[in-house]
Amino acid sequence: MLPTYLALLTGITLLALGVLTGCAPNAPEAAPDNTPADATGITYADTVVWAVNVGGEAYDGIDGVAYRADEGITGGTVAQMDTVLGSQDPDLYRTYRSGDFAIRTPLAEGSYDITFHFAEPFDEPTGSRVFTVFAEGEEVIPDLDVRKARDEKHVSALTRTVTDVEVTDGQLDITFEASVGEPVLSAIVVRQKVEDTREWNLVWEDTFEGEGAPDSSKWSYNVWPARKVNDEDQAYTDRLKNVRVEDGRLIIEAHKEEYDNAEYTSGRIHTEGKGDMLYGRVEVSAKLPAGQGTWAAAWMLPTDPYKYATTCEAPEEWQGSATCDAWPNSGEIDILEHVGYDMNNVHGTVHNKAYYWINWEQRKGSVETVDAEQGFHVYAVEWTPERIDMFFDGTRYFTYVNEGTGWEAWPYDHPYNLILNLAIGGAWGRAGGPIDDSIFPVRMEVDYVRVYESPDIMPDDEADGGAE
């Protein structure tokens, strides 16, 4: 499903590893790279201090993480699923523990990020298994319903990361408490904090100075009726009421009002033809809207959506089309999606022909937040010819690797552009219940957008970088 809106983005920084331009050549197909350089020159896998394939044997993940055979976990029952969908590491999820189990392992004092891998083994209704996860005595994942959190699907991989877990006694303690059914867990990864010391070259930015409409040399509007995409309830307009620069920030504000046969209005802007990029790092410092019915997103679509389309071609309309397969064929990268009925979770996702929601194979990850509507956080993506990684305040929480099998699984070899929007309702925004009309007006704020490049990861013949 096409994502929609990012809510209160207070800073968006596109850190382009490659080139910010609409005319870069295609990158060659790349085999999976399991040892990417991370912040300080060490590999991503090197930041892992402890990883376990719960209930299973030692396992090497596609992202380079080496999982130990089941250890440090006591209690519960070990079982196995025949198959798990929605992951590049399906075998990691097949074994699991359920019931009354706990994790205790020696760990040096310090601050850690922890990624949990879950999958609901049984085809039972949502609400049949609900549990809370505690780390070092603190609640880190409240009231988790694995099936509900994974788009109402069972035997489908759910990745959930929690950040800044403080260990003060030389031992990591994790417990699970069920309110309905039994807890379940397939794998766990514990990572140390690493400061990012890489240097980048700034090639494009918008700091939203002045007052009034956004800079037209950098941003364009989508002016659309309700229901055009994702069954969204709002009409998108180009009015200052919905999209404006104010006090040094971009404001995208949704209102409850009758307009163009819709009951709500909001805004959606993009950088197509004005800030396209091929490979890069996109950072979004955002403060998200609260309230049931909001659907906030910062995301990317291909500048040439017909690149891998087989049923349509330019200038045919492709967004919201039931017959044009430009989406998902040509890809989509979701840096940040957030729905107001699930305030404590932010999602990062990739969409493509091989892996998307219709075939039950969507690739995504999520991270727990505690004050997304009150404070600003940095959401980011790093995109290279080999992989796509999603970050929250510097914590990597989702990785998608180029399998080298062709465009169906890796259409991410041509320029994309950034979209900022705030949808109301829609298929996902209403998934938690009806829109709460008492929340309006509700807004998203963006402090800045910056695009950086690294000469170490650039398309061929584009070493000089640049932006249009």
C-alpha positions as CSV (number, residue, x, y, z in Angstrom):
1,M,0.0,0.0,0.0
2,L,1.3,3.4,-0.8
3,P,2.2,5.2,2.4
4,T,1.1,8.8,2.9
5,Y,2.1,11.3,5.5
6,L,4.8,12.2,7.9
7,A,3.4,14.2,10.7
8,L,5.4,16.7,12.6
9,L,8.8,16.5,10.9
10,T,11.0,18.9,12.6
11,G,14.0,18.2,10.6
12,I,14.5,16.3,7.4
13,T,18.0,15.7,6.2
14,L,18.6,13.9,3.0
15,L,22.1,12.7,3.3
16,A,22.8,11.5,-0.1
17,L,25.4,8.8,-0.2
18,G,25.4,9.1,-4.0
19,V,23.9,11.7,-6.2
20,L,20.9,14.1,-5.9
21,T,19.9,14.4,-9.5
22,G,17.3,13.1,-11.9
23,C,19.8,12.1,-14.6
24,A,22.1,9.6,-12.9
25,P,22.6,6.3,-14.8
26,N,21.4,3.0,-13.5
27,A,23.5,1.2,-11.0
28,P,24.6,-2.4,-11.8
29,E,23.0,-5.3,-10.0
30,A,24.8,-6.1,-6.8
31,A,25.2,-9.2,-4.8
32,P,24.3,-9.0,-1.1
33,D,27.0,-7.2,1.0
34,N,27.0,-8.7,4.4
35,T,29.7,-6.5,5.9
36,P,28.8,-2.9,5.3
37,A,31.1,-0.2,6.8
38,D,29.3,1.5,9.7
39,A,29.8,4.7,11.6
40,T,33.4,4.4,12.7
41,G,34.8,2.1,10.1
42,I,33.7,-1.1,11.8
43,T,31.0,-3.2,10.2
44,Y,27.3,-3.1,11.2
45,A,27.6,-6.7,12.4
46,D,30.5,-5.7,14.7
47,T,28.2,-3.6,16.8
48,V,26.3,-6.7,17.8
49,V,27.3,-8.0,21.2
50,W,24.8,-10.8,21.6
51,A,22.4,-12.4,19.1
52,V,20.5,-15.6,19.6
53,N,18.3,-17.8,17.3
54,V,15.7,-18.7,19.9
55,G,15.0,-22.4,20.0
56,G,17.2,-23.0,17.0
57,E,20.8,-23.6,15.8
58,A,23.5,-21.0,15.0
59,Y,22.4,-18.9,12.0
60,D,24.1,-16.3,9.8
61,G,21.7,-13.4,8.8
62,I,21.6,-11.8,5.4
63,D,22.8,-8.6,7.0
64,G,25.9,-10.2,8.4
65,V,24.7,-10.8,12.0
66,A,25.9,-14.1,13.4
67,Y,23.2,-15.6,15.7
68,R,24.2,-18.1,18.3
69,A,22.3,-21.3,19.0
70,D,19.7,-21.0,21.7
71,E,21.4,-19.8,24.9
72,G,20.7,-17.5,27.8
73,I,17.0,-18.2,27.7
74,T,15.2,-20.4,30.3
75,G,11.7,-21.7,30.5
76,G,8.9,-21.9,28.0
77,T,8.4,-24.4,25.2
78,V,10.5,-24.7,22.0
79,A,8.5,-25.2,18.9
80,Q,8.8,-24.7,15.1
81,M,6.8,-23.2,12.2
82,D,6.9,-24.8,8.8
83,T,7.3,-21.5,7.0
84,V,7.5,-17.7,7.8
85,L,6.8,-15.0,5.3
86,G,7.8,-11.3,5.1
87,S,11.5,-11.6,5.8
88,Q,14.8,-12.1,4.0
89,D,15.7,-14.5,6.9
90,P,12.7,-16.7,7.1
91,D,14.6,-19.6,8.7
92,L,15.5,-17.3,11.6
93,Y,11.8,-17.1,12.6
94,R,10.9,-20.8,12.2
95,T,12.0,-21.8,15.7
96,Y,10.6,-20.0,18.8
97,R,9.9,-20.2,22.4
98,S,6.4,-19.6,23.9
99,G,5.1,-19.7,27.5
100,D,6.8,-18.7,30.7
101,F,10.4,-17.9,29.6
102,A,13.0,-15.2,30.5
103,I,16.4,-14.0,29.1
104,R,19.4,-13.5,31.4
105,T,22.9,-13.1,30.0
106,P,26.1,-11.4,31.2
107,L,26.5,-8.0,29.6
108,A,28.9,-5.1,30.4
109,E,27.4,-2.0,31.9
110,G,26.3,0.5,29.2
111,S,23.5,1.5,26.9
112,Y,22.2,-0.9,24.2
113,D,19.6,-1.2,21.5
114,I,17.7,-4.4,21.3
115,T,15.8,-5.9,18.3
116,F,13.2,-8.6,18.9
117,H,12.1,-10.9,16.1
118,F,8.5,-12.3,16.4
119,A,6.1,-14.3,14.3
120,E,2.6,-15.5,15.3
121,P,2.6,-19.3,14.8
122,F,-1.1,-19.9,14.6
123,D,-4.0,-18.7,12.5
124,E,-6.0,-17.3,15.5
125,P,-7.9,-14.0,15.8
126,T,-6.1,-10.9,16.8
127,G,-6.3,-10.4,20.5
128,S,-5.6,-14.1,21.2
129,R,-2.0,-13.4,22.2
130,V,-1.1,-10.1,23.9
131,F,2.0,-9.6,26.1
132,T,4.4,-6.9,27.4
133,V,8.2,-7.0,27.2
134,F,10.4,-5.7,30.0
135,A,14.1,-5.0,29.8
136,E,16.0,-4.3,33.0
137,G,12.7,-4.1,34.8
138,E,11.4,-1.3,32.5
139,E,8.5,-1.8,30.2
140,V,9.9,-1.5,26.6
141,I,7.1,-3.0,24.4
142,P,3.6,-2.7,25.9
143,D,0.6,-4.9,25.0
144,L,2.1,-6.5,21.9
145,D,-0.3,-8.4,19.7
146,V,2.1,-9.9,17.1
147,R,-0.5,-10.7,14.5
148,K,-2.2,-7.3,14.8
149,A,1.2,-5.5,14.6
150,R,2.1,-7.5,11.5
151,D,-0.8,-6.3,9.4
152,E,-3.2,-9.0,10.8
153,K,-1.1,-11.8,9.4
154,H,0.2,-15.0,11.1
155,V,3.4,-16.8,10.2
156,S,4.7,-13.4,9.1
157,A,7.9,-11.8,10.5
158,L,7.7,-8.9,12.9
159,T,10.8,-6.9,13.7
160,R,10.6,-4.5,16.7
161,T,13.5,-2.5,18.1
162,V,13.8,-0.7,21.4
163,T,16.5,1.8,22.1
164,D,18.7,3.0,25.0
165,V,18.3,0.0,27.4
166,E,20.6,0.7,30.3
167,V,22.5,-2.2,31.9
168,T,23.9,-1.3,35.3
169,D,24.6,-4.6,37.0
170,G,26.6,-6.6,34.4
171,Q,23.6,-8.7,33.4
172,L,20.8,-8.2,30.8
173,D,17.4,-9.3,32.1
174,I,14.4,-9.5,29.8
175,T,11.1,-10.8,30.9
176,F,7.7,-11.3,29.2
177,E,4.3,-10.9,30.8
178,A,1.1,-12.0,29.0
179,S,-2.4,-10.5,29.5
180,V,-3.9,-12.9,27.0
181,G,-2.4,-16.2,25.8
182,E,1.4,-16.7,26.0
183,P,4.5,-14.7,25.0
184,V,6.4,-15.8,21.9
185,L,9.9,-15.0,20.6
186,S,12.0,-16.2,17.6
187,A,15.3,-14.3,17.9
188,I,17.0,-11.4,19.6
189,V,19.8,-9.0,18.8
190,V,21.6,-6.7,21.3
191,R,23.8,-3.9,19.8
192,Q,26.1,-1.4,21.4
193,K,25.7,2.3,20.7
194,V,28.1,3.6,18.1
195,E,28.7,7.3,17.4
196,D,28.5,8.2,13.7
197,T,31.8,9.9,12.8
198,R,31.4,9.7,9.0
199,E,31.8,12.9,7.0
200,W,29.3,13.9,4.3
201,N,29.2,16.6,1.6
202,L,26.1,18.9,1.7
203,V,24.6,19.2,-1.8
204,W,21.0,20.3,-1.2
205,E,19.0,21.8,1.7
206,D,15.9,23.7,2.7
207,T,15.9,25.4,6.1
208,F,12.4,26.9,5.5
209,E,13.3,30.5,6.0
210,G,10.7,33.2,5.6
211,E,6.9,33.0,5.7
212,G,4.3,31.7,3.2
213,A,4.4,29.0,0.6
214,P,7.3,26.5,0.5
215,D,10.1,27.3,-2.0
216,S,8.7,26.5,-5.4
217,S,12.2,25.8,-6.7
218,K,12.5,22.9,-4.3
219,W,8.9,21.6,-3.7
220,S,5.8,20.9,-5.7
221,Y,2.2,20.1,-4.6
222,N,0.0,17.1,-5.2
223,V,-3.6,18.5,-5.4
224,W,-5.8,15.5,-5.2
225,P,-9.4,14.5,-4.2
226,A,-10.2,12.2,-1.4
227,R,-9.9,8.4,-2.2
228,K,-7.3,8.8,-5.0
229,V,-4.8,6.6,-3.1
230,N,-5.1,4.2,-0.2
231,D,-8.8,5.1,0.3
232,E,-7.6,8.2,2.1
233,D,-10.3,10.5,3.5
234,Q,-8.7,13.9,2.9
235,A,-8.4,16.2,-0.1
236,Y,-4.9,17.5,-0.7
237,T,-4.7,21.2,-1.4
238,D,-2.1,23.9,-2.2
239,R,-3.6,26.4,0.3
240,L,-1.5,28.1,3.0
241,K,-4.1,26.7,5.4
242,N,-2.7,23.2,4.7
243,V,0.9,23.8,3.7
244,R,3.0,26.8,4.7
245,V,6.4,28.0,6.1
246,E,6.0,29.5,9.5
247,D,8.5,30.5,12.1
248,G,11.4,28.6,10.4
249,R,9.5,25.4,9.9
250,L,7.4,23.7,7.2
251,I,3.8,23.2,8.5
252,I,1.5,20.5,7.0
253,E,-1.8,20.9,8.7
254,A,-5.0,18.8,8.4
255,H,-8.4,20.3,9.0
256,K,-11.9,18.9,9.5
257,E,-13.9,20.8,6.8
258,E,-16.1,20.2,3.8
259,Y,-13.9,20.7,0.7
260,D,-14.0,19.3,-2.8
261,N,-16.4,16.5,-1.8
262,A,-14.1,15.5,1.1
263,E,-14.7,15.9,4.8
264,Y,-11.0,16.7,5.6
265,T,-8.1,18.6,4.0
266,S,-4.4,18.3,4.3
267,G,-1.2,18.7,2.2
268,R,1.3,16.7,0.3
269,I,4.5,18.0,-1.3
270,H,7.4,16.4,-3.1
271,T,10.8,17.1,-4.7
272,E,10.3,15.4,-8.1
273,G,12.5,17.2,-10.7
274,K,13.8,19.5,-8.0
275,G,15.6,17.2,-5.6
276,D,15.8,13.7,-7.0
277,M,18.5,11.4,-5.7
278,L,20.1,8.1,-6.5
279,Y,21.5,6.5,-3.4
280,G,21.8,8.5,-0.2
281,R,21.1,9.1,3.4
282,V,17.8,10.8,4.3
283,E,17.3,12.1,7.8
284,V,14.0,13.3,9.2
285,S,13.9,15.0,12.6
286,A,10.2,14.8,13.3
287,K,7.5,15.5,15.8
288,L,4.5,13.4,14.9
289,P,0.8,14.2,15.3
290,A,-1.3,12.5,17.9
291,G,-4.8,11.3,17.4
292,Q,-6.7,8.4,15.9
293,G,-7.0,8.8,12.1
294,T,-3.7,10.4,11.3
295,W,-1.3,8.7,9.0
296,A,2.0,10.5,8.8
297,A,4.9,9.7,6.4
298,A,8.2,10.8,4.9
299,W,8.9,8.6,1.9
300,M,10.3,8.2,-1.6
301,L,8.9,7.2,-5.0
302,P,10.7,6.8,-8.3
303,T,11.1,9.9,-10.4
304,D,10.5,7.6,-13.5
305,P,7.6,5.5,-12.1
306,Y,7.4,3.6,-15.5
307,K,10.9,2.3,-15.3
308,Y,9.8,-1.3,-14.6
309,A,6.1,-1.0,-15.4
310,T,4.7,-3.7,-17.8
311,T,1.0,-2.6,-18.1
312,C,1.3,1.2,-18.6
313,E,3.6,3.9,-19.8
314,A,3.9,7.7,-19.6
315,P,1.8,9.8,-19.5
316,E,-0.8,7.4,-18.1
317,E,-1.8,8.2,-14.6
318,W,-0.3,5.6,-12.3
319,Q,-0.9,6.7,-8.7
320,G,-4.2,5.2,-7.6
321,S,-4.6,3.2,-10.8
322,A,-6.0,-0.4,-10.6
323,T,-4.5,-1.3,-14.0
324,C,-1.1,0.3,-14.1
325,D,1.7,-1.8,-12.3
326,A,4.2,1.1,-12.1
327,W,3.6,0.6,-8.4
328,P,4.9,-1.6,-7.0
329,N,7.2,-2.6,-9.9
330,S,9.3,0.5,-9.8
331,G,9.6,0.5,-6.0
332,E,8.9,2.6,-3.0
333,I,11.0,3.5,0.1
334,D,9.2,4.5,3.3
335,I,11.6,6.3,5.7
336,L,8.9,6.9,8.3
337,E,5.3,5.9,8.6
338,H,3.2,6.5,11.7
339,V,-0.5,6.0,12.5
340,G,-2.1,7.9,15.3
341,Y,-3.9,4.9,16.8
342,D,-0.6,3.2,17.5
343,M,1.4,6.2,18.9
344,N,4.4,4.3,20.2
345,N,5.5,2.7,16.9
346,V,7.2,4.1,13.8
347,H,7.7,1.9,10.7
348,G,10.3,1.7,7.9
349,T,9.3,-0.3,4.8
350,V,10.3,-1.1,1.2
351,H,7.8,-2.1,-1.5
352,N,8.6,-3.9,-4.8
353,K,7.1,-6.5,-7.1
354,A,8.6,-9.5,-5.3
355,Y,7.8,-8.4,-1.8
356,Y,4.7,-6.3,-1.0
357,W,1.6,-6.6,1.1
358,I,-0.6,-8.3,-1.5
359,N,1.6,-11.4,-1.6
360,W,2.1,-11.4,2.2
361,E,5.8,-10.7,1.7
362,Q,6.1,-7.0,2.6
363,R,9.6,-6.2,4.1
364,K,9.4,-3.8,7.0
365,G,10.7,-3.0,10.5
366,S,9.4,-1.0,13.4
367,V,10.9,0.9,16.4
368,E,9.3,1.7,19.8
369,T,9.1,5.4,20.7
370,V,7.8,7.0,23.9
371,D,7.2,10.6,23.0
372,A,6.8,10.8,19.2
373,E,4.1,13.4,19.5
374,Q,5.9,15.5,22.1
375,G,9.6,15.5,21.1
376,F,11.6,15.5,17.9
377,H,13.4,12.4,16.7
378,V,15.7,11.7,13.8
379,Y,14.3,9.2,11.3
380,A,16.7,8.2,8.5
381,V,17.4,5.9,5.6
382,E,20.7,4.9,4.0
383,W,20.4,3.7,0.4
384,T,23.3,2.1,-1.5
385,P,23.5,-0.3,-4.4
386,E,23.8,-3.1,-1.9
387,R,21.3,-2.4,0.8
388,I,18.7,-0.1,2.4
389,D,18.9,0.6,6.1
390,M,16.4,2.5,8.3
391,F,17.4,4.4,11.5
392,F,15.7,6.0,14.5
393,D,17.9,8.5,16.4
394,G,21.0,6.7,15.1
395,T,19.7,3.2,15.9
396,R,19.5,0.9,12.8
397,Y,16.2,-1.0,13.1
398,F,15.6,-2.5,9.6
399,T,17.7,-3.7,6.8
400,Y,16.8,-4.8,3.3
401,V,19.6,-6.3,1.2
402,N,20.0,-6.5,-2.6
403,E,19.6,-10.2,-3.3
404,G,21.0,-9.8,-6.9
405,T,18.0,-11.5,-8.4
406,G,16.8,-8.6,-10.6
407,W,14.4,-5.6,-10.6
408,E,11.5,-7.5,-9.1
409,A,13.2,-7.5,-5.7
410,W,15.6,-4.6,-6.3
411,P,14.0,-1.8,-8.4
412,Y,16.1,0.7,-6.3
413,D,18.7,1.4,-9.1
414,H,17.2,4.7,-10.4
415,P,16.5,8.1,-9.0
416,Y,13.8,8.7,-6.4
417,N,12.2,11.9,-4.9
418,L,11.1,12.8,-1.4
419,I,7.5,13.1,-0.4
420,L,6.2,14.7,2.8
421,N,2.5,14.4,3.7
422,L,-0.1,13.9,6.3
423,A,-3.0,11.7,5.4
424,I,-6.3,11.4,7.3
425,G,-7.9,8.0,7.5
426,G,-7.3,5.7,4.7
427,A,-6.8,2.0,4.9
428,W,-4.2,2.2,7.6
429,G,-5.2,5.4,9.3
430,R,-8.7,3.9,10.1
431,A,-7.4,0.4,10.9
432,G,-7.5,1.2,14.6
433,G,-11.1,2.6,14.4
434,P,-12.9,5.6,13.1
435,I,-11.3,9.0,12.7
436,D,-11.4,11.1,15.9
437,D,-12.8,14.4,14.8
438,S,-11.9,16.1,18.1
439,I,-8.1,16.1,17.2
440,F,-8.4,18.8,14.4
441,P,-6.6,20.8,13.4
442,V,-3.5,18.6,13.6
443,R,-0.2,19.4,12.0
444,M,3.3,18.2,11.0
445,E,6.3,20.4,11.3
446,V,9.6,20.2,9.4
447,D,12.6,22.1,10.5
448,Y,15.0,21.5,7.6
449,V,15.8,19.2,4.7
450,R,19.4,18.5,3.8
451,V,21.0,16.3,1.2
452,Y,24.5,15.0,1.6
453,E,26.6,12.7,-0.5
454,S,29.6,10.5,0.1
455,P,32.2,10.1,-2.7
456,D,32.7,6.5,-1.4
457,I,29.2,5.4,-2.5
458,M,28.3,7.1,-5.8
459,P,26.9,6.0,-9.2
460,D,29.4,5.7,-12.0
461,D,30.3,8.9,-13.8
462,E,28.7,11.1,-11.2
463,A,31.6,11.7,-8.9
464,D,31.0,15.4,-8.9
465,G,27.5,15.0,-7.4
466,G,25.2,17.9,-7.4
467,A,21.5,18.7,-7.2
468,E,18.9,20.1,-9.5
